[in-house]
Amino acid sequence: MAYGLRYRYEFQDWPKTGAGRQPYLYRVSFLARDYTGAVTTVLPGKRPLFIETDGSASNVFRPIIAQKFTFQLMCEDSWEASGFYVETDRDLLVQIEVDKTYSGNSYTLLRQGWVLPSDLKESYQKKPYPVEISAACGLSTLKGRPILDADGKRLAGKVSLSHVLRTALARTDLTSHLISGFNLYEVTDVSAGQTVNGKVPVGKDPLTQTTLNAEILLDDNGNPISCYDAIIYCLSTMEGVLAQLDGRWWALRVPEMIGKWDVWNTVSVDTIRTRGHYSVYLFDPPVDALDQAVNLTTQASFTGSLKVEDGAQIFLRSIKPGVRIEQDFGRNLGQIPGFDNVDSTGLPVGWVNNNIVQTSRYVTGAGTEKDPKRLVILGGTDHRIDNGSFSVSTRINYPTDSKEYNYYFKRTITGQFRLTNTRAAKLWAIVARDDEPYLFTGGQWVAFSKLKKADSVGTLTYNTYTVSGHVKAKPGWASINLELPAIDRVKSFILYLGMAEALDEEDPAIQPMIEYAHIGMLTDQEGLNLDGTQQTIVRPNELVNQAMLGIKLGDVPAVAQPDRRVGTLFHKNDNPTRLWFKADADVAAPGHGIAEGKTLLSILAQDYALQNMFPAKSLDATLFGDLPFGPLTVLAVDDMPDLGKALLTSWEWTVDDCEHGISAVRLLTEKTGLPPVVKEWKTPDGPILMNEGDDGSPVAPPDKAITNPTDLFLKQLKQFGLPPTIGVVPTQPGFTPLTSKPVIGANVLRGDVLLGSVWAKLRKLVNLPLPPQL
């Protein structure tokens, strides 16, 4: 979309005495969507421009620093202000430029953003009257925008972290240009044959080298998460922070901002190595020629060019007894093929046609969120199923050494469907077990040998409404959420997408059909399920009640089957990530080497513990002068050695006065004195202590997966809030003497209230069957 210049005003700043520079010129331009009229020049108000970070954070590891711009200007007539009223956050683009030469001919972009709806304030008074307008840097607007590419399509397969970040940032409709400063490398990049002169090549970018499975960018209902959340997923795992500077996006790794990580700089230890991602192709690596050594530290004093105003407050931050960082491995990857690829007959690859003529089923759609790839099946039928039913199916085979075969797994089929002149979507599922096939019907798995004619029906999901006694299909998409009970010894799982159930009264002028889209499957193992891991660092005799941070992406141990989890990070070579190092690490060094590598979770736990469990000097102050890196500035103050190098946690900039109100916290780096870390697995039944082998790799805990139907029955009762009490009198297998019959009893309670009891005397050894469904 095109934007035309509609309003503009200019002003200059007034640096305090001692700033050591001449004034800067500033120009603020407002560009309206589809505007082609004349430019209106307005006058700046008393405070023409105020920039601040959106919200205050005591946590130096916050992944997103959104900025808010407030403009004050003077208007002569109401028509001048009318154009600042906007309905959406993409109606009015604002660009802030600075000319540091004071010539008026050398403006460069300082910030850009979008005027916010309903944030215009006017005063009712004599002309000219002040008008106040607010705008956002673009990051906050990403909360309501799904993570989709420029064509409106979902990301698919394995994509790099930089690709995800740039895709999300492109949805700001400002720029996708990214400056990255990450220099923590996975063990593959520092291994033999990968380094040059003992260092990773400077152009190799960790954000590009590290990939994720794009399925993590979908929620449990199969819908894309927001761009904002996608950025948090990527950056929180890597201790990254994102902000806008000079009209571009800067993503830096927080521990590196104070220096000592740029191993390529042989002159200074204070820099961070950055790389520029400017290609129009968002998946491209950074441009090698654009790596730079950047010193983010600005020195302040009572008399220097960055002056500390009298009255600054220095204090120690309160400390915590401990920290816990959690990592979620995410759901199991869905194994249902999509509809993106079709064969020569128009059938989706990985699917089988059952009894439908070729012209009555096809794949259509551009693959965008508004026009998804979808399977269309023409016609309508009844609710019954048999060998002649019209459907398209897919099969997943499981080897006998797989978990799906050996343990109980619950499956949930998800997706969307749209009806035309039909009543309901019709799906059914079959599992092949050692003994015989089973059909899901009536809320349970039923063996083929026990099926009755009434059982041979599909599972229907309706989407209709009634008008004057006539049932009609609702327009638009509806959700599929088919929950299948847990079952074990599954050799094959077969899902059928059937022809829709017909209406009793079809409209003869409209072709009956159903469209299926985004079909997926969630799986959940009963019993021991390694959902994630957590690390706790706590002082003796203290407790940590809740996690300080939970991450969605990370290193998934081999015993947790990383290739099957959506939360697994991969190296570019498709191997799951394991350990991380500085760029000059010698992983082959005897006594050190590989043993010095850490997982991302261990690095996070250590850094968060250091920053929160030890007192760090903090500063609240007013500064006059320049902070060239805005909210990403690292502050050092003369005569405050205990402050060290501090990161800004809040920042306000009154531009015309060169005045900055800041809060800053020292970044602690000395890692001695930390209590030992407690590593645990996260499971549905609570944490389990994690043991490690001689090589430091996690060892799988004893597998307590439920394979006994009785135990599974008891667990299901408990999950429904009905904790049972069951007792069995010991006896011998088989028939028993009449004088010593086995007795089984069950008390079902809700809280402390007894709902009922069942007691039975039996001649046979008790063996409860798996209940179909509670």
Salt bridges, closest charged atoms under 4 A:
ASP13 OD2 - ARG21 NH2 2.82
ASP77 OD1 - LYS127 NZ 2.95
ASP89 OD1 - ARG90 NH1 3.55
ASP89 OD1 - ARG145 NH2 2.90
ASP91 OD1 - ARG33 NH2 2.29
GLU97 OE1 - ARG27 NE 2.94
ASP173 OD2 - ARG90 NE 2.80
ASP189 OD1 - LYS204 NZ 3.66
ASP189 OD1 - HIS571 NE2 3.02
ASP205 OD2 - HIS277 NE2 3.37
GLU215 OE2 - ARG331 NE 3.95
ASP220 OD1 - ARG331 NH1 3.24
GLU239 OE1 - ARG253 NH2 3.14
GLU256 OE2 - ARG253 NH1 3.21
ASP262 OD1 - ARG273 NE 3.04
ASP270 OD1 - LYS645 NZ 2.95
ASP291 OD1 - ARG273 NH1 3.07
GLU326 OE1 - LYS682 NZ 3.52
ASP328 OD2 - LYS552 NZ 3.95
GLU369 OE1 - ARG154 NE 2.94
ASP371 OD1 - ARG374 NH1 2.63
GLU404 OE2 - ARG564 NH2 2.05
GLU483 OE1 - LYS410 NZ 3.85
ASP488 OD1 - ARG433 NH2 2.57
ASP488 OD1 - ARG489 NE 3.77
GLU501 OE1 - ARG423 NE 3.39
ASP504 OD1 - ARG423 NH2 2.79
GLU505 OE1 - HIS470 ND1 2.76
GLU515 OE1 - ARG374 NE 2.64
GLU515 OE2 - ARG418 NE 2.96
GLU526 OE1 - LYS715 NZ 3.91
GLU596 OE2 - HIS592 ND1 2.84
ASP607 OD1 - LYS671 NZ 3.76
ASP626 OD2 - ARG21 NE 2.75
ASP642 OD2 - LYS617 NZ 3.31
GLU692 OE2 - LYS679 NZ 2.88
